[in-house]
Amino acid sequence: MALPDSTPRPAPPTPHRSMLLVLLLASTLTLMAGAVIAPVVGVIRDDLGVSGTGAGLILTAHGLSLALVSPLVGWAIDRFGLRTPLVGGLLLYGVAGGAGLVTQSYAALIISRFVFGIGAAAVFVGTTVALLALYQGEQRDRVAGWRSAALSVGGIIWPLIGGALGGLSWHAPFAVYLLGVPVGLLTLFVMPALPAEGRAKGGGVVNLLRHHPGLLAFYAFSFFASFLLYVLAVFLPQRLTEVAVEEPFLIALITVSTSVGGSLIGLFYAKLKARLGYVSLLRTATVAWALSFLLIGLSSQWIFLTLAAFVFGLGSGVVVPALAMMIGETAPAAQRGQAMSLSGTANFTGQFVAPLILGPVIGATTIGTGFLIGAGLAALVFLVLLAFPLMAPRPPEEAPVTVASTP
């Protein structure tokens, strides 16, 4: 664990508004990693002649590389500072993500998605560590809620743009990923040069988990939340096709109901957290997820499927900021990068395995059956949280960080 620093450090200046806006914009990119092309997955499947599970991998392949490289990204942030890994990740995100504009084969597309995941790892970890480093106390909760809302707004805008572009060709939605390049350049100029906390004494992932075993429970919940989210992302469009909703833009319009719910609840996150606390928020989210999947599994009316997607978003809208803050406030400041990187590993492993686990089950039964199984899993997790509540963190008094001037 890091040795306490007895030398007081001056309080940082209030982060500039432009930096907050860029941070929120960069945060939305991780959510659109799969969402922007979700409306055209069916078109890609037909054009390239792949199975439903293979098409699902197009949405989730980046999750595997992200999960694998996240610990390395977290170590680099803790050791060398935040700005360079974040900027580099945004640029790689834009270039590799945009490669789908010109790829003509399934193999090339999957390879580009794996490379894309490396950039997404730096964006996911870097934006969360920046939030934890720059904001504290009630202000941190407010910004966390704004970030959750921004993620959800991005989940509305990007899939709609993707759906609209999908009317031109399945390649066109990949152009949206090119946004990572200008956002990376903006980050270079507005992100303060946060100093690295340095290598913690006895640092490393093993010691981090040994001294803070409660993190394992947070990572398990993060895995489960992402698993359900990508079951929804991959199989809800296919469920809509079953009920004669086939236009890519209309599918995008319905699926963004999840993000509408998340954006609305995110605006009230700080008040909800102050009133209910972390543990109750997570329990409530599992109930929302169970009800959502139950409705999708039993109903064949598109209006109820839209309502179910909205209810799912209400749960995710509080889970995303709550888990990020629980992990960040549990880990020592000198190992936040590694702590958040393990969250990325859990998160995107859940995304990657979702179609691999439920895809064969759905193939052998029905899409509705798959969602009913998901509802049962959510109900089971709720019962586990009742019997074994997660330990809410008690954040220590943090020494303020010195923010260097931007170049």
C-alpha positions, -999 to 999 in steps of 0.1 A, spaced: 0 0 0 11 35 -6 30 53 22 13 84 34 28 117 22 33 140 51 40 170 28 8 189 22 0 196 -14 -18 227 -26 -54 224 -36 -60 221 -73 -78 249 -92 -114 241 -101 -113 220 -133 -122 242 -164 -156 237 -179 -141 228 -213 -122 200 -197 -154 186 -181 -172 187 -214 -143 169 -232 -142 143 -204 -180 137 -207 -177 135 -245 -148 110 -243 -168 89 -218 -196 85 -243 -172 68 -267 -169 37 -246 -207 31 -246 -210 36 -284 -182 10 -289 -209 -16 -298 -241 5 -298 -234 25 -329 -233 -6 -352 -260 -26 -333 -287 -15 -358 -269 -30 -388 -258 -63 -372 -285 -82 -390 -275 -66 -423 -238 -76 -417 -249 -111 -408 -268 -115 -441 -242 -98 -463 -212 -117 -449 -230 -150 -444 -223 -155 -407 -244 -170 -379 -262 -150 -353 -235 -158 -328 -208 -147 -353 -227 -115 -359 -229 -109 -322 -191 -112 -320 -188 -81 -342 -205 -62 -313 -184 -78 -286 -149 -87 -301 -135 -54 -288 -145 -65 -253 -120 -94 -253 -90 -72 -263 -102 -45 -239 -104 -70 -211 -69 -84 -218 -51 -50 -221 -69 -31 -194 -46 -41 -166 -16 -29 -186 -34 4 -193 -41 8 -156 -5 2 -146 7 27 -172 -17 54 -158 -6 48 -122 31 48 -132 34 75 -158 3 97 -156 -30 100 -173 -29 123 -203 -7 103 -227 -24 69 -224 -58 86 -227 -49 107 -258 -32 77 -274 -62 55 -267 -86 80 -283 -66 83 -315 -63 45 -318 -101 42 -311 -108 65 -340 -85 49 -365 -92 13 -357 -129 18 -353 -132 37 -386 -115 8 -404 -149 -8 -407 -156 17 -435 -133 -2 -458 -132 -38 -446 -148 -63 -469 -144 -96 -450 -156 -110 -417 -120 -118 -406 -107 -83 -414 -136 -68 -395 -131 -89 -364 -93 -81 -364 -101 -43 -366 -125 -47 -337 -98 -64 -316 -74 -35 -322 -102 -11 -316 -107 -26 -282 -71 -16 -271 -80 21 -277 -113 16 -260 -95 2 -229 -75 34 -225 -106 55 -229 -126 35 -204 -100 35 -177 -86 70 -183 -119 88 -182 -129 72 -150 -96 78 -133 -97 114 -144 -131 119 -127 -118 104 -95 -87 125 -95 -103 158 -103 -134 158 -82 -142 149 -46 -171 146 -22 -205 158 -34 -190 173 -65 -177 139 -75 -212 124 -71 -227 152 -92 -201 147 -120 -205 109 -118 -243 114 -123 -236 138 -152 -212 113 -167 -238 85 -165 -264 108 -182 -238 117 -209 -231 80 -214 -268 74 -219 -273 105 -242 -245 91 -263 -263 58 -263 -293 77 -278 -274 98 -303 -248 74 -317 -272 44 -324 -296 68 -341 -268 81 -363 -257 46 -369 -292 35 -378 -296 64 -402 -262 57 -418 -271 20 -419 -297 29 -445 -268 38 -469 -247 7 -462 -236 -14 -433 -201 1 -437 -213 37 -431 -220 36 -393 -183 28 -387 -176 65 -397 -189 76 -363 -159 60 -346 -136 85 -364 -148 110 -337 -121 96 -315 -94 114 -334 -107 150 -328 -117 142 -292 -81 129 -287 -66 161 -300 -90 182 -278 -80 161 -248 -44 168 -254 -49 205 -251 -75 207 -223 -67 178 -200 -44 190 -172 -11 171 -168 -22 151 -137 10 138 -120 14 100 -116 7 89 -80 38 68 -83 43 31 -77 26 21 -45 48 2 -20 39 -35 -23 18 -25 -54 4 -48 -80 -29 -64 -87 -24 -93 -63 -16 -71 -34 -44 -47 -43 -70 -75 -41 -54 -90 -10 -57 -57 9 -91 -48 -6 -109 -81 -12 -143 -63 -14 -132 -52 -49 -138 -88 -62 -175 -85 -54 -177 -52 -73 -160 -67 -103 -184 -97 -102 -214 -73 -102 -198 -53 -130 -194 -85 -151 -230 -94 -145 -243 -59 -154 -224 -59 -187 -235 -95 -195 -271 -85 -193 -266 -52 -211 -251 -70 -241 -277 -98 -241 -301 -69 -246 -279 -52 -272 -273 -83 -293 -307 -101 -290 -333 -73 -286 -328 -62 -323 -333 -99 -333 -364 -101 -310 -378 -69 -328 -372 -86 -361 -394 -115 -349 -423 -90 -343 -419 -75 -378 -398 -45 -368 -370 -47 -394 -360 -11 -405 -326 -3 -390 -335 32 -380 -367 21 -363 -348 -7 -345 -323 19 -333 -351 42 -322 -366 15 -300 -333 2 -286 -322 36 -275 -350 35 -249 -324 19 -227 -303 51 -229 -333 73 -224 -340 57 -191 -303 58 -182 -299 95 -190 -330 105 -170 -320 86 -139 -284 97 -142 -294 134 -136 -308 124 -102 -280 100 -93 -264 123 -67 -297 127 -48 -306 90 -51 -272 80 -38 -274 104 -8 -308 91 1 -305 54 -6 -268 46 -5 -248 24 -28 -262 -10 -18 -299 -2 -21 -292 13 -56 -276 -20 -67 -305 -40 -54 -331 -18 -70 -312 -21 -103 -314 -59 -103 -352 -58 -98 -355 -34 -128 -334 -58 -149 -354 -88 -139 -387 -71 -147 -373 -58 -180 -361 -93 -192 -393 -109 -180 -413 -85 -201 -392 -91 -232 -394 -128 -228 -432 -129 -224 -444 -101 -247 -444 -99 -285 -457 -64 -288 -431 -38 -298 -445 -12 -274 -439 -34 -244 -404 -43 -257 -397 -5 -258 -409 -1 -223 -387 -30 -211 -356 -14 -227 -365 18 -209 -368 0 -175 -335 -18 -181 -319 16 -186 -332 29 -153 -312 2 -135 -281 7 -156 -282 44 -151 -275 41 -114 -252 11 -115 -226 26 -138 -217 56 -116 -223 36 -83 -199 8 -93 -172 33 -106 -173 53 -74 -174 22 -51 -143 8 -68 -125 41 -70 -132 50 -33 -121 15 -21 -88 15 -39 -58 36 -28 -52 67 -50 -18 53 -61 -36 22 -76 -68 36 -90 -56 30 -125 -52 -7 -118 -84 -9 -98 -104 7 -126 -86 -14 -152 -98 -46 -135 -133 -32 -136 -128 -28 -174 -117 -64 -176 -147 -76 -157 -171 -53 -176 -160 -61 -211 -155 -98 -204 -191 -98 -196 -199 -81 -229 -178 -106 -248 -192 -138 -234 -228 -127 -234 -236 -139 -270 -213 -169 -265 -232 -182 -235 -268 -173 -243 -264 -175 -281 -263 -213 -283 -292 -215 -257 -313 -192 -278 -304 -211 -310 -316 -243 -294 -348 -227 -280 -361 -192 -287 -350 -156 -281 -378 -152 -256 -365 -182 -236 -331 -166 -235 -345 -134 -219 -365 -154 -194 -332 -171 -183 -317 -136 -180 -346 -125 -158 -341 -155 -136 -304 -147 -132 -312 -111 -123 -337 -123 -96 -310 -147 -83 -285 -119 -80 -311 -98 -61 -315 -125 -36 -277 -128 -32 -275 -91 -25 -302 -94 1 -283 -123 18 -248 -109 14 -249 -71 10 -219 -55 -7 -197 -36 17 -201 1 8 -167 19 8 -158 46 33 -135 69 13 -105 82 32 -97 119 33 -78 124 1 -49 147 -3 -56 172 -30 -37 167 -62 -16 194 -79 -28 201 -114 -1 212 -138 -9 237 -165 -19 224 -199 6 229 -227 
